[in-house]
Amino acid sequence: MSTKTIGILSDTHSCHDNRYALHFADCDEIWHAGDIGDMSILIDLMEKCPNAVIRAVSGNIDHGEVRRRLPEVLQFEIDGLRVWMTHIGGYPGKYAPGVERILREQNIGLMVDGHSHILKVMPDPRLGLLHINPGAAGWHGWQRERTLIKLKIKDGTPSELEVITLVKQIPAQ
């Protein structure tokens, strides 16, 4: 198995920022954990990071084309790691209803979600998984920082996790 570099973001709320592609240019995959806003965010990532596989789920503010084209939950395997991604999933000790059962039954090793706008990386030793909420990448919301996550996956194990902080400023109109 080879090492995969993964970029993770959430809660862009239609916020275009060229730094997403700048930070994710070397990624094999880019995962968006919902509240995308509109498909142009994903199209922009596809165009600027053409070698990356884009995986995304819809979130609670998503509607129209985003809601029609994207599922609410994605489950997949990458380099031997079972991944479960949704927008509203909770976190270890406070999972959304029914989530803990799914994580256990599907033997998930990495859970990714968004929604809270709070950067959170937590192991769940009871379920043997890592939970990642990349925080909010967009300008909209009450978060103090805009954040992205980058990590590597090799032989089913996440490593070299990096938090990327973007200045929270609203661009000139």
C-alpha positions as a Markdown table, in Angstrom:
| # | Residue | x | y | z |
|---|---|---|---|---|
| 1 | Met | 0.0 | 0.0 | 0.0 |
| 2 | Ser | 1.1 | 3.5 | -0.7 |
| 3 | Thr | 0.8 | 6.6 | 1.5 |
| 4 | Lys | -2.2 | 8.8 | 0.7 |
| 5 | Thr | -2.3 | 12.6 | 1.5 |
| 6 | Ile | -5.7 | 13.8 | 2.4 |
| 7 | Gly | -7.1 | 17.3 | 2.7 |
| 8 | Ile | -10.3 | 17.8 | 4.8 |
| 9 | Leu | -12.6 | 20.8 | 5.1 |
| 10 | Ser | -16.1 | 21.6 | 6.1 |
| 11 | Asp | -18.6 | 24.4 | 6.4 |
| 12 | Thr | -17.4 | 26.5 | 3.4 |
| 13 | His | -20.9 | 28.1 | 3.1 |
| 14 | Ser | -20.1 | 29.1 | -0.5 |
| 15 | Cys | -16.9 | 30.8 | 0.5 |
| 16 | His | -14.3 | 30.6 | -2.3 |
| 17 | Asp | -10.7 | 30.8 | -1.1 |
| 18 | Asn | -7.8 | 30.1 | -3.3 |
| 19 | Arg | -5.8 | 28.9 | -0.3 |
| 20 | Tyr | -7.9 | 25.7 | -0.2 |
| 21 | Ala | -6.3 | 24.5 | -3.4 |
| 22 | Leu | -2.9 | 26.0 | -2.4 |
| 23 | His | -2.8 | 23.9 | 0.8 |
| 24 | Phe | -4.4 | 20.8 | -0.9 |
| 25 | Ala | -2.4 | 20.9 | -4.2 |
| 26 | Asp | -0.4 | 17.7 | -3.3 |
| 27 | Cys | -3.4 | 15.8 | -1.9 |
| 28 | Asp | -4.4 | 12.5 | -3.3 |
| 29 | Glu | -8.0 | 13.1 | -2.0 |
| 30 | Ile | -9.9 | 16.1 | -0.7 |
| 31 | Trp | -12.9 | 15.4 | 1.6 |
| 32 | His | -15.6 | 18.0 | 2.3 |
| 33 | Ala | -17.8 | 17.3 | 5.3 |
| 34 | Gly | -20.8 | 19.3 | 4.3 |
| 35 | Asp | -22.3 | 22.8 | 4.3 |
| 36 | Ile | -20.7 | 23.3 | 1.0 |
| 37 | Gly | -23.1 | 26.1 | -0.1 |
| 38 | Asp | -23.0 | 25.5 | -3.8 |
| 39 | Met | -21.3 | 23.1 | -6.3 |
| 40 | Ser | -18.9 | 25.8 | -7.5 |
| 41 | Ile | -16.8 | 25.1 | -4.4 |
| 42 | Leu | -16.2 | 21.5 | -5.4 |
| 43 | Ile | -15.9 | 22.4 | -9.1 |
| 44 | Asp | -13.2 | 24.9 | -8.2 |
| 45 | Leu | -11.3 | 22.2 | -6.2 |
| 46 | Met | -11.6 | 19.8 | -9.0 |
| 47 | Glu | -10.2 | 22.3 | -11.5 |
| 48 | Lys | -7.3 | 23.5 | -9.2 |
| 49 | Cys | -6.4 | 20.1 | -7.8 |
| 50 | Pro | -7.1 | 17.8 | -10.9 |
| 51 | Asn | -5.1 | 14.9 | -9.5 |
| 52 | Ala | -7.2 | 14.6 | -6.3 |
| 53 | Val | -10.3 | 12.5 | -5.8 |
| 54 | Ile | -13.0 | 14.7 | -4.3 |
| 55 | Arg | -15.4 | 13.2 | -1.8 |
| 56 | Ala | -18.2 | 15.2 | -0.3 |
| 57 | Val | -21.4 | 15.0 | 1.7 |
| 58 | Ser | -24.3 | 17.5 | 1.9 |
| 59 | Gly | -24.9 | 19.4 | 5.1 |
| 60 | Asn | -27.9 | 21.0 | 6.7 |
| 61 | Ile | -27.6 | 24.4 | 4.9 |
| 62 | Asp | -27.1 | 22.7 | 1.5 |
| 63 | His | -30.0 | 22.7 | -1.0 |
| 64 | Gly | -30.7 | 22.5 | -4.7 |
| 65 | Glu | -28.0 | 20.9 | -6.8 |
| 66 | Val | -25.7 | 20.1 | -3.8 |
| 67 | Arg | -28.5 | 18.3 | -2.0 |
| 68 | Arg | -29.5 | 16.4 | -5.2 |
| 69 | Arg | -26.0 | 15.3 | -6.1 |
| 70 | Leu | -24.4 | 14.5 | -2.8 |
| 71 | Pro | -25.3 | 11.9 | -0.2 |
| 72 | Glu | -25.7 | 12.8 | 3.5 |
| 73 | Val | -23.3 | 10.0 | 4.5 |
| 74 | Leu | -20.3 | 8.4 | 2.7 |
| 75 | Gln | -18.6 | 5.2 | 3.8 |
| 76 | Phe | -15.5 | 4.1 | 2.0 |
| 77 | Glu | -12.1 | 2.5 | 2.5 |
| 78 | Ile | -8.7 | 4.0 | 1.8 |
| 79 | Asp | -5.4 | 2.2 | 2.3 |
| 80 | Gly | -7.1 | -0.3 | 4.6 |
| 81 | Leu | -8.8 | 2.4 | 6.8 |
| 82 | Arg | -12.6 | 2.3 | 6.9 |
| 83 | Val | -13.9 | 5.9 | 6.8 |
| 84 | Trp | -17.4 | 7.2 | 7.7 |
| 85 | Met | -18.2 | 10.9 | 6.7 |
| 86 | Thr | -21.3 | 12.9 | 7.4 |
| 87 | His | -22.1 | 16.5 | 8.3 |
| 88 | Ile | -23.8 | 16.1 | 11.7 |
| 89 | Gly | -22.3 | 13.1 | 13.6 |
| 90 | Gly | -21.3 | 14.4 | 17.0 |
| 91 | Tyr | -18.1 | 13.3 | 18.6 |
| 92 | Pro | -16.8 | 10.7 | 21.1 |
| 93 | Gly | -19.0 | 10.7 | 24.1 |
| 94 | Lys | -21.7 | 12.8 | 22.3 |
| 95 | Tyr | -22.5 | 11.1 | 19.1 |
| 96 | Ala | -25.7 | 11.9 | 17.2 |
| 97 | Pro | -28.5 | 9.3 | 17.7 |
| 98 | Gly | -27.6 | 6.0 | 16.0 |
| 99 | Val | -24.1 | 7.0 | 15.0 |
| 100 | Glu | -22.2 | 5.0 | 17.6 |
| 101 | Arg | -24.0 | 1.8 | 16.6 |
| 102 | Ile | -23.0 | 2.4 | 12.9 |
| 103 | Leu | -19.4 | 3.1 | 13.8 |
| 104 | Arg | -19.2 | 0.0 | 15.8 |
| 105 | Glu | -21.0 | -2.3 | 13.4 |
| 106 | Gln | -19.1 | -1.1 | 10.4 |
| 107 | Asn | -15.7 | -1.2 | 12.2 |
| 108 | Ile | -15.0 | 2.4 | 11.3 |
| 109 | Gly | -11.4 | 3.6 | 11.9 |
| 110 | Leu | -11.9 | 7.3 | 11.0 |
| 111 | Met | -15.0 | 9.4 | 11.4 |
| 112 | Val | -15.2 | 12.8 | 9.7 |
| 113 | Asp | -17.9 | 15.4 | 10.3 |
| 114 | Gly | -18.5 | 19.1 | 10.4 |
| 115 | His | -21.4 | 21.3 | 11.5 |
| 116 | Ser | -20.1 | 22.7 | 14.8 |
| 117 | His | -17.5 | 25.0 | 13.3 |
| 118 | Ile | -15.3 | 23.7 | 16.1 |
| 119 | Leu | -12.0 | 22.1 | 15.2 |
| 120 | Lys | -11.9 | 18.8 | 17.0 |
| 121 | Val | -9.5 | 15.8 | 16.6 |
| 122 | Met | -10.3 | 13.1 | 19.2 |
| 123 | Pro | -9.5 | 9.5 | 19.5 |
| 124 | Asp | -12.3 | 7.2 | 20.7 |
| 125 | Pro | -10.6 | 4.4 | 22.5 |
| 126 | Arg | -13.9 | 2.6 | 23.1 |
| 127 | Leu | -14.6 | 2.2 | 19.4 |
| 128 | Gly | -10.9 | 2.2 | 18.3 |
| 129 | Leu | -11.3 | 5.2 | 15.9 |
| 130 | Leu | -10.2 | 8.7 | 15.3 |
| 131 | His | -12.8 | 11.5 | 15.1 |
| 132 | Ile | -12.0 | 14.6 | 13.0 |
| 133 | Asn | -14.0 | 17.7 | 12.6 |
| 134 | Pro | -11.9 | 20.1 | 10.6 |
| 135 | Gly | -13.8 | 23.2 | 11.9 |
| 136 | Ala | -15.1 | 25.8 | 9.5 |
| 137 | Ala | -13.3 | 26.8 | 6.3 |
| 138 | Gly | -15.7 | 29.6 | 5.4 |
| 139 | Trp | -16.2 | 33.1 | 6.7 |
| 140 | His | -19.8 | 32.6 | 7.8 |
| 141 | Gly | -20.3 | 31.6 | 11.4 |
| 142 | Trp | -19.1 | 32.4 | 14.9 |
| 143 | Gln | -15.7 | 30.5 | 14.7 |
| 144 | Arg | -12.7 | 32.6 | 15.7 |
| 145 | Glu | -10.4 | 30.7 | 13.2 |
| 146 | Arg | -11.0 | 29.2 | 9.8 |
| 147 | Thr | -9.3 | 25.8 | 9.7 |
| 148 | Leu | -8.5 | 23.0 | 7.3 |
| 149 | Ile | -6.9 | 19.6 | 8.1 |
| 150 | Lys | -4.3 | 17.7 | 6.2 |
| 151 | Leu | -3.1 | 14.2 | 7.1 |
| 152 | Lys | -1.5 | 11.1 | 5.6 |
| 153 | Ile | -2.9 | 7.6 | 5.6 |
| 154 | Lys | -0.5 | 4.6 | 5.3 |
| 155 | Asp | -1.4 | 1.0 | 5.9 |
| 156 | Gly | -4.7 | 1.9 | 7.5 |
| 157 | Thr | -3.2 | 4.4 | 9.9 |
| 158 | Pro | -3.7 | 8.2 | 9.9 |
| 159 | Ser | -0.5 | 10.1 | 10.7 |
| 160 | Glu | 1.2 | 13.5 | 10.3 |
| 161 | Leu | -2.0 | 15.4 | 11.0 |
| 162 | Glu | -1.6 | 19.1 | 10.3 |
| 163 | Val | -4.1 | 21.9 | 11.3 |
| 164 | Ile | -4.0 | 24.8 | 8.8 |
| 165 | Thr | -5.3 | 28.1 | 10.1 |
| 166 | Leu | -6.6 | 30.7 | 7.7 |
| 167 | Val | -7.1 | 34.3 | 8.7 |
| 168 | Lys | -10.8 | 35.0 | 9.4 |
| 169 | Gln | -11.4 | 38.0 | 7.4 |
| 170 | Ile | -14.2 | 38.8 | 5.0 |
| 171 | Pro | -12.9 | 39.6 | 1.5 |
| 172 | Ala | -13.5 | 42.9 | -0.1 |
| 173 | Gln | -16.7 | 42.9 | -2.1 |
